[in-house]
Amino acid sequence: MYDYIVNNTNEKRGMNMSALYTAEVTATGGRQGRVVSADGVLDVEIKMPKALGGPGGEGTNPEQLFAAGYAACFDSALNLVIRTKKVPGITHTSVTAHISILSDEADGGFKLAGVLEVYIEGADRETAQMLLEAAHGVCPYSKATRGNIDVALKLV
């Protein structure tokens, strides 16, 4: 278990946190390189997309990896909320994350934005909206991105 001292300059506070799990991934070569997890389960080539001036081709990119993590985490949070609130009749959920890289006019660099398309089979619109908002409140990725990147939630 790792102990961290977290300094959040946005909130001007520090806090001690004890990690329940820590993913360890090493990147080499930036957007034309490779990422490998310490346990070897993840080992993928990184390629800059053609849309960003890269060669494209086989390989993934940081935005796809972020989208995969966010979609999986949000779907897990959604199912936790469904179980916790004991909502009957839900037969299937899915989350599709769209993560975009944008120009950041504030500093001339780049920033991310996202849209989560959430499908909840077996719920009426009002119940689905309540579940969507509750999941957004507990999802670790939503907590991490809140106030940092624009994320739109969309029921589909």
N, C-alpha and C positions, 0 to 999 in steps of 0.2 A: 504494500500500500504506500502511496506517495502522499506527502504533506506539501501543500502549496500555500504560499502567501500571495494573495491576489490583491493587486492594486488597481482599482478601477478609477482612473482619473476623471471620468465623466461624473462619477458620484462622490469623488473625494473621500473615499473610505477604503479601508483594508479589512480583510477578513480571512480567517483561517478556514481551510476546507480540507477534508479528508476524502480522497478519491475512492469511489467504489470500484472503478475500473478505469484504466488508462490505456488508450490505444497508442501504439508507438509505430510511426511510419516515417521512413527516411526518404527524402527526395534528393535526387541528383540530376543535374542538367536542366533544371527549370522546366519551361514549357516544351522543351525538346529532350526530355530525359526519361526518368523512370522513378516510380515510387514503389517501395517495398516495405511491408510490415515486418516487425521484429519476429513474428511467428511464422513468416513466409506464406501465409494464406493469401495476402494481397501482394501481387507482383505484376505491375502493369506499366506498359510504355505510355509516356505522355507525348502527345503531339499537339502542336498549336493548330486550331481549326483554320481552314482556308479563309473563313470570314474575317479572321484576325491577321491575315497575311502569312499564315503558315502553310505547310504542305498538306495538312489533313491526313487522310489515310488511316491505317490501322493504328489504334491507340486511343486513349481517352484524354480527358483534359480536366483541370481543376474544377471547372463549372459542372461537368457531368458527375464527378465524384461528390461534390457538395450537394447536387440535386439528389443523388442516390441516397446519401445519408439523411438529408432532410425528409425526403419522401418516406423512407423506412421508419424514421423516428416519429414522424407525425402520424403515420398509420398505426404505429404501436401505441402512441398516446391516445389516439381516437378509440382504439379498442379497449384500452384501460378505462377511459371515461364511460364507454358503453357498459362495461362490466360493473364498474363502481356505481353507476346510476341505475343499474339493473333495467336497462331499456330493452323491452322484448321486441322480437320480430326482425331484428337486424340480421340479415343473412350473408352480407358481403360488404367489405369496404375496400377502397383503393385510393391511393394518393399519387397524383402525377405532379412532380415539381418541375417548373420551368425556371431555370436560373439564367439570368442574362448578365453580361458584362457591358457596362455603359461607360462613356466618357464622364469624368468627374470635373466639371467646370470649376469647382472650388479650388482644386490644386493642380489641375492639368493632368491628373492620373486617371485611374479607373475606379469604378465602384460596381457593386452587385445590386441586383433587384430580382425579386422572385414573384411567381404566382404559383399557388398550390391549388390544383383542381382536385376536389374531394368528392368521391362517390360513396354514398351510403345507401345500400339497398335495403328496403324494408322500413324506412322512416319517412314520415310526412315532412314537408318542408320546414315547418316550425321546429320539430324535434331535431331534424338534421342540422339546422342552423345553431341550435343550442349546443349540440354535440361538437360541431365545428369550432365554436367559440371556446368551449371548455377545453378541447384538445389543444387549441392554440395557447391557452393559459398554462398548460402543464408540460408541453413538449419542450425538451431541452434546447433543440435548435431554434424554436420560436423565441425562447427566453434569450438565447445568445444573439439573435438577430434583431430583437425588439429595440427600436431606437437607433439601430445601426444601418440597416438596409430596409428599403421598402419591400413589404411582402403583402400581396393581395391574396385573399382567400376566396375561392369560388366553388360553390356547390355545382356539381354536374350530374 
